[in-house]
Amino acid sequence: MEGDLRRATTRMSGMDEPIAFPVCGCGFPAQLKISWSNDNPGRRFFGCKNYGSLVHLSCRFFSWFDPPMTPRARVIILGLLKRLRADEVQRRKERVCWIFILILCVALILY
């Protein structure tokens, strides 16, 4: 879907030039979002701010901001995400273990 010819501009931190945000079918400037799908991990796109909202009907506006990634970049990013998720799972397991130990200690003290 293509956006309206109107544009809203703003400056983003770390960027020298203003970004022109397309106006979606709802009449609002589209939001700059990040895709975390396996096909486009870390790739930014413009999307309707109401997309997925249960309150507002979204216009489903979508337009890529970043160019397509190279296959090598996609493999590297997906590998890093997989490692990050594995680390998060391990930390959760350790936290649950420590909570269980704490509960056992408190139970032993009270009985």
KOLDO-491744 format. One record per atom (N, C-alpha, C): residue number from 1; residue in one letter; x, z, y; atom name. Coordinates in Angstrom, 3 decimals, padded with zeros to 6 digits. Example, Ala and Ser with C-alpha at 12.3 -4.5 7.8 and 13.67 -1.06 7.14 Angstrom:
<rs>
R / n / res / xx / zz / yy / atom
R / 1 / a / 013.190 / 007.800 / -005.690 / N
R / 1 / a / 012.300 / 007.800 / -004.500 / CA
R / 1 / a / 013.200 / 007.800 / -003.300 / C
R / 2 / s / 012.850 / 007.080 / -002.250 / N
R / 2 / s / 013.670 / 007.140 / -001.060 / CA
R / 2 / s / 012.900 / 007.870 / 000.030 / C
</rs>
This chain:
<rs>
R / n / res / xx / zz / yy / atom
R / 1 / m / 000.835 / 000.000 / -001.182 / N
R / 1 / m / 000.000 / 000.000 / 000.000 / CA
R / 1 / m / 000.875 / 000.000 / 001.239 / C
R / 2 / e / 000.557 / -000.814 / 002.182 / N
R / 2 / e / 001.343 / -000.843 / 003.405 / CA
R / 2 / e / 000.652 / -000.034 / 004.479 / C
R / 3 / g / 001.449 / 000.577 / 005.313 / N
R / 3 / g / 000.927 / 001.425 / 006.377 / CA
R / 3 / g / 000.556 / 000.628 / 007.603 / C
R / 4 / d / -000.034 / 001.275 / 008.486 / N
R / 4 / d / -000.427 / 000.777 / 009.777 / CA
R / 4 / d / 000.828 / 000.387 / 010.564 / C
R / 5 / l / 000.716 / -000.496 / 011.535 / N
R / 5 / l / 001.862 / -000.883 / 012.344 / CA
R / 5 / l / 002.290 / 000.226 / 013.289 / C
R / 6 / r / 001.407 / 001.179 / 013.553 / N
R / 6 / r / 001.783 / 002.301 / 014.403 / CA
R / 6 / r / 002.833 / 003.128 / 013.687 / C
R / 7 / r / 003.724 / 003.723 / 014.459 / N
R / 7 / r / 004.770 / 004.554 / 013.874 / CA
R / 7 / r / 004.887 / 005.841 / 014.673 / C
R / 8 / a / 005.199 / 006.916 / 013.983 / N
R / 8 / a / 005.519 / 008.174 / 014.651 / CA
R / 8 / a / 007.015 / 008.371 / 014.438 / C
R / 9 / t / 007.749 / 008.671 / 015.493 / N
R / 9 / t / 009.187 / 008.840 / 015.345 / CA
R / 9 / t / 009.577 / 010.290 / 015.537 / C
R / 10 / t / 010.627 / 010.682 / 014.841 / N
R / 10 / t / 011.170 / 012.025 / 014.980 / CA
R / 10 / t / 012.634 / 011.990 / 014.587 / C
R / 11 / r / 013.375 / 012.976 / 015.021 / N
R / 11 / r / 014.783 / 013.095 / 014.619 / CA
R / 11 / r / 014.867 / 014.128 / 013.498 / C
R / 12 / m / 015.649 / 013.799 / 012.489 / N
R / 12 / m / 015.870 / 014.731 / 011.398 / CA
R / 12 / m / 017.281 / 015.268 / 011.518 / C
R / 13 / s / 017.473 / 016.523 / 011.138 / N
R / 13 / s / 018.793 / 017.126 / 011.235 / CA
R / 13 / s / 019.790 / 016.329 / 010.396 / C
R / 14 / g / 020.977 / 016.155 / 010.954 / N
R / 14 / g / 022.024 / 015.432 / 010.261 / CA
R / 14 / g / 021.943 / 013.925 / 010.418 / C
R / 15 / m / 020.964 / 013.435 / 011.138 / N
R / 15 / m / 020.839 / 011.996 / 011.323 / CA
R / 15 / m / 020.938 / 011.673 / 012.805 / C
R / 16 / d / 021.658 / 010.602 / 013.124 / N
R / 16 / d / 021.872 / 010.235 / 014.518 / CA
R / 16 / d / 020.674 / 009.530 / 015.143 / C
R / 17 / e / 019.997 / 008.722 / 014.343 / N
R / 17 / e / 018.901 / 007.925 / 014.888 / CA
R / 17 / e / 017.555 / 008.486 / 014.457 / C
R / 18 / p / 016.542 / 008.301 / 015.310 / N
R / 18 / p / 015.206 / 008.781 / 014.909 / CA
R / 18 / p / 014.666 / 007.957 / 013.747 / C
R / 19 / i / 013.821 / 008.593 / 012.948 / N
R / 19 / i / 013.175 / 007.924 / 011.824 / CA
R / 19 / i / 011.757 / 007.557 / 012.234 / C
R / 20 / a / 011.356 / 006.336 / 011.935 / N
R / 20 / a / 009.985 / 005.912 / 012.204 / CA
R / 20 / a / 009.150 / 006.240 / 010.969 / C
R / 21 / f / 008.226 / 007.177 / 011.120 / N
R / 21 / f / 007.334 / 007.545 / 010.033 / CA
R / 21 / f / 006.114 / 006.633 / 010.092 / C
R / 22 / p / 005.826 / 005.910 / 009.010 / N
R / 22 / p / 004.630 / 005.069 / 009.013 / CA
R / 22 / p / 003.371 / 005.921 / 009.084 / C
R / 23 / v / 002.338 / 005.363 / 009.643 / N
R / 23 / v / 001.050 / 006.054 / 009.724 / CA
R / 23 / v / 000.211 / 005.587 / 008.537 / C
R / 24 / c / -000.246 / 006.538 / 007.751 / N
R / 24 / c / -001.012 / 006.187 / 006.554 / CA
R / 24 / c / -002.477 / 005.908 / 006.909 / C
R / 25 / g / -003.269 / 005.597 / 005.903 / N
R / 25 / g / -004.672 / 005.271 / 006.111 / CA
R / 25 / g / -005.507 / 006.411 / 006.656 / C
R / 26 / c / -005.010 / 007.647 / 006.546 / N
R / 26 / c / -005.720 / 008.808 / 007.077 / CA
R / 26 / c / -005.543 / 008.927 / 008.589 / C
R / 27 / g / -004.600 / 008.160 / 009.137 / N
R / 27 / g / -004.348 / 008.213 / 010.572 / CA
R / 27 / g / -003.261 / 009.199 / 010.970 / C
R / 28 / f / -002.621 / 009.817 / 009.992 / N
R / 28 / f / -001.554 / 010.779 / 010.264 / CA
R / 28 / f / -000.211 / 010.164 / 009.907 / C
R / 29 / p / 000.872 / 010.638 / 010.532 / N
R / 29 / p / 002.193 / 010.172 / 010.090 / CA
R / 29 / p / 002.409 / 010.585 / 008.634 / C
R / 30 / a / 002.903 / 009.655 / 007.834 / N
R / 30 / a / 003.183 / 009.965 / 006.436 / CA
R / 30 / a / 004.316 / 010.976 / 006.363 / C
R / 31 / q / 004.359 / 011.761 / 005.291 / N
R / 31 / q / 005.416 / 012.747 / 005.104 / CA
R / 31 / q / 006.548 / 012.135 / 004.289 / C
R / 32 / l / 007.767 / 012.544 / 004.604 / N
R / 32 / l / 008.923 / 012.123 / 003.832 / CA
R / 32 / l / 009.075 / 013.105 / 002.670 / C
R / 33 / k / 008.976 / 012.591 / 001.443 / N
R / 33 / k / 009.006 / 013.427 / 000.243 / CA
R / 33 / k / 010.134 / 012.965 / -000.667 / C
R / 34 / i / 010.407 / 013.740 / -001.711 / N
R / 34 / i / 011.461 / 013.397 / -002.666 / CA
R / 34 / i / 010.857 / 013.253 / -004.053 / C
R / 35 / s / 011.189 / 012.153 / -004.718 / N
R / 35 / s / 010.741 / 011.917 / -006.085 / CA
R / 35 / s / 011.687 / 012.619 / -007.050 / C
R / 36 / w / 011.129 / 013.286 / -008.063 / N
R / 36 / w / 011.947 / 013.883 / -009.115 / CA
R / 36 / w / 011.580 / 013.293 / -010.465 / C
R / 37 / s / 011.063 / 012.067 / -010.454 / N
R / 37 / s / 010.747 / 011.396 / -011.718 / CA
R / 37 / s / 012.047 / 010.929 / -012.378 / C
R / 38 / n / 011.995 / 010.635 / -013.676 / N
R / 38 / n / 013.181 / 010.148 / -014.378 / CA
R / 38 / n / 013.634 / 008.782 / -013.862 / C
R / 39 / d / 012.717 / 007.982 / -013.370 / N
R / 39 / d / 013.071 / 006.655 / -012.865 / CA
R / 39 / d / 013.679 / 006.689 / -011.468 / C
R / 40 / n / 013.313 / 007.674 / -010.662 / N
R / 40 / n / 013.769 / 007.733 / -009.270 / CA
R / 40 / n / 014.140 / 009.148 / -008.834 / C
R / 41 / p / 015.041 / 009.835 / -009.551 / N
R / 41 / p / 015.360 / 011.214 / -009.194 / CA
R / 41 / p / 016.094 / 011.304 / -007.854 / C
R / 42 / g / 015.563 / 012.126 / -006.963 / N
R / 42 / g / 016.209 / 012.331 / -005.671 / CA
R / 42 / g / 015.953 / 011.245 / -004.644 / C
R / 43 / r / 015.178 / 010.242 / -004.994 / N
R / 43 / r / 014.899 / 009.139 / -004.073 / CA
R / 43 / r / 013.758 / 009.530 / -003.143 / C
R / 44 / r / 013.966 / 009.318 / -001.845 / N
R / 44 / r / 012.961 / 009.723 / -000.859 / CA
R / 44 / r / 011.933 / 008.608 / -000.628 / C
R / 45 / f / 010.713 / 009.042 / -000.318 / N
R / 45 / f / 009.623 / 008.091 / -000.052 / CA
R / 45 / f / 008.665 / 008.686 / 000.964 / C
R / 46 / f / 007.917 / 007.810 / 001.605 / N
R / 46 / f / 006.850 / 008.243 / 002.496 / CA
R / 46 / f / 005.571 / 008.317 / 001.681 / C
R / 47 / g / 004.810 / 009.394 / 001.884 / N
R / 47 / g / 003.542 / 009.543 / 001.187 / CA
R / 47 / g / 002.513 / 010.203 / 002.088 / C
R / 48 / c / 001.266 / 009.970 / 001.779 / N
R / 48 / c / 000.168 / 010.578 / 002.527 / CA
R / 48 / c / 000.289 / 012.094 / 002.441 / C
R / 49 / k / 000.138 / 012.772 / 003.558 / N
R / 49 / k / 000.255 / 014.239 / 003.547 / CA
R / 49 / k / -000.877 / 014.886 / 002.756 / C
R / 50 / n / -001.978 / 014.176 / 002.565 / N
R / 50 / n / -003.114 / 014.718 / 001.826 / CA
R / 50 / n / -003.083 / 014.359 / 000.345 / C
R / 51 / y / -002.034 / 013.663 / -000.115 / N
R / 51 / y / -001.984 / 013.243 / -001.510 / CA
R / 51 / y / -002.018 / 014.459 / -002.441 / C
R / 52 / g / -002.918 / 014.441 / -003.390 / N
R / 52 / g / -003.043 / 015.533 / -004.341 / CA
R / 52 / g / -003.867 / 016.709 / -003.837 / C
R / 53 / s / -004.346 / 016.638 / -002.606 / N
R / 53 / s / -005.130 / 017.727 / -002.044 / CA
R / 53 / s / -006.529 / 017.726 / -002.633 / C
R / 54 / l / -007.009 / 018.908 / -002.971 / N
R / 54 / l / -008.373 / 019.013 / -003.484 / CA
R / 54 / l / -009.385 / 019.040 / -002.345 / C
R / 55 / v / -008.914 / 019.389 / -001.142 / N
R / 55 / v / -009.804 / 019.518 / 000.004 / CA
R / 55 / v / -010.034 / 018.156 / 000.669 / C
R / 56 / h / -008.952 / 017.410 / 000.859 / N
R / 56 / h / -009.050 / 016.125 / 001.546 / CA
R / 56 / h / -008.894 / 014.979 / 000.554 / C
R / 57 / l / -009.606 / 013.916 / 000.802 / N
R / 57 / l / -009.406 / 012.709 / 000.016 / CA
R / 57 / l / -008.197 / 011.990 / 000.599 / C
R / 58 / s / -007.215 / 011.714 / -000.215 / N
R / 58 / s / -006.018 / 011.065 / 000.301 / CA
R / 58 / s / -006.180 / 009.551 / 000.230 / C
R / 59 / c / -005.411 / 008.888 / 001.070 / N
R / 59 / c / -005.463 / 007.425 / 001.091 / CA
R / 59 / c / -004.486 / 006.828 / 000.086 / C
R / 60 / r / -003.675 / 007.674 / -000.558 / N
R / 60 / r / -002.702 / 007.260 / -001.566 / CA
R / 60 / r / -001.615 / 006.358 / -000.988 / C
R / 61 / f / -001.338 / 006.513 / 000.307 / N
R / 61 / f / -000.279 / 005.724 / 000.941 / CA
R / 61 / f / 001.065 / 006.053 / 000.301 / C
R / 62 / f / 001.894 / 005.020 / 000.072 / N
R / 62 / f / 003.201 / 005.194 / -000.548 / CA
R / 62 / f / 004.130 / 004.079 / -000.073 / C
R / 63 / s / 005.344 / 004.455 / 000.311 / N
R / 63 / s / 006.353 / 003.477 / 000.710 / CA
R / 63 / s / 007.730 / 004.108 / 000.515 / C
R / 64 / w / 008.657 / 003.402 / -000.139 / N
R / 64 / w / 009.999 / 003.936 / -000.346 / CA
R / 64 / w / 010.757 / 004.022 / 000.965 / C
R / 65 / f / 011.517 / 005.096 / 001.161 / N
R / 65 / f / 012.409 / 005.260 / 002.309 / CA
R / 65 / f / 013.824 / 004.862 / 001.913 / C
R / 66 / d / 014.265 / 005.317 / 000.729 / N
R / 66 / d / 015.610 / 005.005 / 000.233 / CA
R / 66 / d / 015.591 / 003.738 / -000.605 / C
R / 67 / p / 016.714 / 003.023 / -000.626 / N
R / 67 / p / 016.808 / 001.856 / -001.513 / CA
R / 67 / p / 016.874 / 002.311 / -002.969 / C
R / 68 / p / 016.652 / 001.413 / -003.926 / N
R / 68 / p / 016.733 / 001.787 / -005.340 / CA
R / 68 / p / 018.122 / 002.333 / -005.681 / C
R / 69 / m / 018.147 / 003.237 / -006.653 / N
R / 69 / m / 019.415 / 003.813 / -007.098 / CA
R / 69 / m / 020.085 / 002.915 / -008.114 / C
R / 70 / t / 021.400 / 003.056 / -008.200 / N
R / 70 / t / 022.121 / 002.341 / -009.246 / CA
R / 70 / t / 021.866 / 003.064 / -010.568 / C
R / 71 / p / 021.979 / 002.360 / -011.683 / N
R / 71 / p / 021.783 / 003.026 / -012.970 / CA
R / 71 / p / 022.751 / 004.202 / -013.160 / C
R / 72 / r / 023.984 / 004.080 / -012.693 / N
R / 72 / r / 024.966 / 005.159 / -012.845 / CA
R / 72 / r / 024.541 / 006.407 / -012.055 / C
R / 73 / a / 024.066 / 006.216 / -010.834 / N
R / 73 / a / 023.619 / 007.351 / -010.019 / CA
R / 73 / a / 022.446 / 008.054 / -010.693 / C
R / 74 / r / 021.546 / 007.282 / -011.270 / N
R / 74 / r / 020.381 / 007.859 / -011.955 / CA
R / 74 / r / 020.830 / 008.717 / -013.141 / C
R / 75 / v / 021.795 / 008.230 / -013.926 / N
R / 75 / v / 022.298 / 008.971 / -015.085 / CA
R / 75 / v / 022.953 / 010.277 / -014.627 / C
R / 76 / i / 023.754 / 010.205 / -013.574 / N
R / 76 / i / 024.440 / 011.408 / -013.086 / CA
R / 76 / i / 023.441 / 012.445 / -012.587 / C
R / 77 / i / 022.482 / 012.022 / -011.777 / N
R / 77 / i / 021.502 / 012.969 / -011.228 / CA
R / 77 / i / 020.656 / 013.582 / -012.337 / C
R / 78 / l / 020.215 / 012.762 / -013.285 / N
R / 78 / l / 019.414 / 013.312 / -014.388 / CA
R / 78 / l / 020.229 / 014.288 / -015.225 / C
R / 79 / g / 021.519 / 014.027 / -015.431 / N
R / 79 / g / 022.375 / 014.951 / -016.167 / CA
R / 79 / g / 022.525 / 016.273 / -015.432 / C
R / 80 / l / 022.708 / 016.212 / -014.124 / N
R / 80 / l / 022.822 / 017.438 / -013.326 / CA
R / 80 / l / 021.518 / 018.235 / -013.348 / C
R / 81 / l / 020.380 / 017.532 / -013.253 / N
R / 81 / l / 019.082 / 018.221 / -013.308 / CA
R / 81 / l / 018.879 / 018.890 / -014.665 / C
R / 82 / k / 019.279 / 018.219 / -015.743 / N
R / 82 / k / 019.143 / 018.783 / -017.078 / CA
R / 82 / k / 019.986 / 020.059 / -017.200 / C
R / 83 / r / 021.217 / 020.013 / -016.683 / N
R / 83 / r / 022.086 / 021.198 / -016.730 / CA
R / 83 / r / 021.504 / 022.335 / -015.891 / C
R / 84 / l / 020.963 / 021.996 / -014.720 / N
R / 84 / l / 020.364 / 023.014 / -013.856 / CA
R / 84 / l / 019.176 / 023.677 / -014.538 / C
R / 85 / r / 018.328 / 022.885 / -015.175 / N
R / 85 / r / 017.169 / 023.442 / -015.878 / CA
R / 85 / r / 017.605 / 024.333 / -017.038 / C
R / 86 / a / 018.647 / 023.918 / -017.768 / N
R / 86 / a / 019.145 / 024.733 / -018.883 / CA
R / 86 / a / 019.682 / 026.068 / -018.369 / C
R / 87 / d / 020.387 / 026.042 / -017.245 / N
R / 87 / d / 020.899 / 027.282 / -016.646 / CA
R / 87 / d / 019.757 / 028.197 / -016.222 / C
R / 88 / e / 018.688 / 027.618 / -015.650 / N
R / 88 / e / 017.532 / 028.419 / -015.234 / CA
R / 88 / e / 016.852 / 029.068 / -016.434 / C
R / 89 / v / 016.732 / 028.340 / -017.531 / N
R / 89 / v / 016.125 / 028.884 / -018.750 / CA
R / 89 / v / 016.974 / 030.041 / -019.269 / C
R / 90 / q / 018.289 / 029.873 / -019.272 / N
R / 90 / q / 019.180 / 030.931 / -019.739 / CA
R / 90 / q / 019.055 / 032.186 / -018.870 / C
R / 91 / r / 019.008 / 032.004 / -017.546 / N
R / 91 / r / 018.857 / 033.156 / -016.641 / CA
R / 91 / r / 017.535 / 033.873 / -016.878 / C
R / 92 / r / 016.466 / 033.136 / -017.127 / N
R / 92 / r / 015.171 / 033.768 / -017.411 / CA
R / 92 / r / 015.241 / 034.595 / -018.693 / C
R / 93 / k / 015.885 / 034.044 / -019.726 / N
R / 93 / k / 016.019 / 034.779 / -020.989 / CA
R / 93 / k / 016.800 / 036.068 / -020.771 / C
R / 94 / e / 017.878 / 035.985 / -019.987 / N
R / 94 / e / 018.686 / 037.186 / -019.720 / CA
R / 94 / e / 017.880 / 038.215 / -018.939 / C
R / 95 / r / 017.091 / 037.757 / -017.968 / N
R / 95 / r / 016.258 / 038.666 / -017.181 / CA
R / 95 / r / 015.246 / 039.375 / -018.074 / C
R / 96 / v / 014.599 / 038.640 / -018.963 / N
R / 96 / v / 013.618 / 039.234 / -019.881 / CA
R / 96 / v / 014.304 / 040.248 / -020.784 / C
R / 97 / c / 015.497 / 039.932 / -021.243 / N
R / 97 / c / 016.244 / 040.857 / -022.103 / CA
R / 97 / c / 016.536 / 042.157 / -021.364 / C
R / 98 / w / 016.998 / 042.055 / -020.117 / N
R / 98 / w / 017.301 / 043.263 / -019.337 / CA
R / 98 / w / 016.045 / 044.075 / -019.036 / C
R / 99 / i / 014.949 / 043.412 / -018.786 / N
R / 99 / i / 013.687 / 044.126 / -018.548 / CA
R / 99 / i / 013.270 / 044.869 / -019.808 / C
R / 100 / f / 013.419 / 044.219 / -020.951 / N
R / 100 / f / 013.075 / 044.850 / -022.226 / CA
R / 100 / f / 013.948 / 046.086 / -022.459 / C
R / 101 / i / 015.248 / 045.973 / -022.199 / N
R / 101 / i / 016.164 / 047.114 / -022.351 / CA
R / 101 / i / 015.767 / 048.243 / -021.407 / C
R / 102 / l / 015.428 / 047.903 / -020.169 / N
R / 102 / l / 015.001 / 048.910 / -019.195 / CA
R / 102 / l / 013.738 / 049.626 / -019.666 / C
R / 103 / i / 012.779 / 048.882 / -020.174 / N
R / 103 / i / 011.534 / 049.480 / -020.674 / CA
R / 103 / i / 011.836 / 050.414 / -021.844 / C
R / 104 / l / 012.732 / 049.997 / -022.746 / N
R / 104 / l / 013.105 / 050.854 / -023.872 / CA
R / 104 / l / 013.762 / 052.149 / -023.395 / C
R / 105 / c / 014.650 / 052.044 / -022.413 / N
R / 105 / c / 015.319 / 053.241 / -021.877 / CA
R / 105 / c / 014.313 / 054.201 / -021.249 / C
R / 106 / v / 013.396 / 053.655 / -020.475 / N
R / 106 / v / 012.373 / 054.499 / -019.828 / CA
R / 106 / v / 011.494 / 055.147 / -020.905 / C
R / 107 / a / 011.151 / 054.388 / -021.936 / N
R / 107 / a / 010.325 / 054.939 / -023.013 / CA
R / 107 / a / 011.053 / 056.051 / -023.753 / C
R / 108 / l / 012.352 / 055.890 / -023.984 / N
R / 108 / l / 013.123 / 056.921 / -024.675 / CA
R / 108 / l / 013.238 / 058.177 / -023.815 / C
R / 109 / i / 013.366 / 058.013 / -022.512 / N
R / 109 / i / 013.471 / 059.160 / -021.608 / CA
R / 109 / i / 012.140 / 059.918 / -021.571 / C
R / 110 / l / 011.030 / 059.209 / -021.550 / N
R / 110 / l / 009.728 / 059.855 / -021.444 / CA
R / 110 / l / 009.309 / 060.524 / -022.744 / C
R / 111 / y / 009.783 / 060.072 / -023.883 / N
R / 111 / y / 009.359 / 060.659 / -025.155 / CA
R / 111 / y / 010.368 / 061.614 / -025.587 / C
</rs>
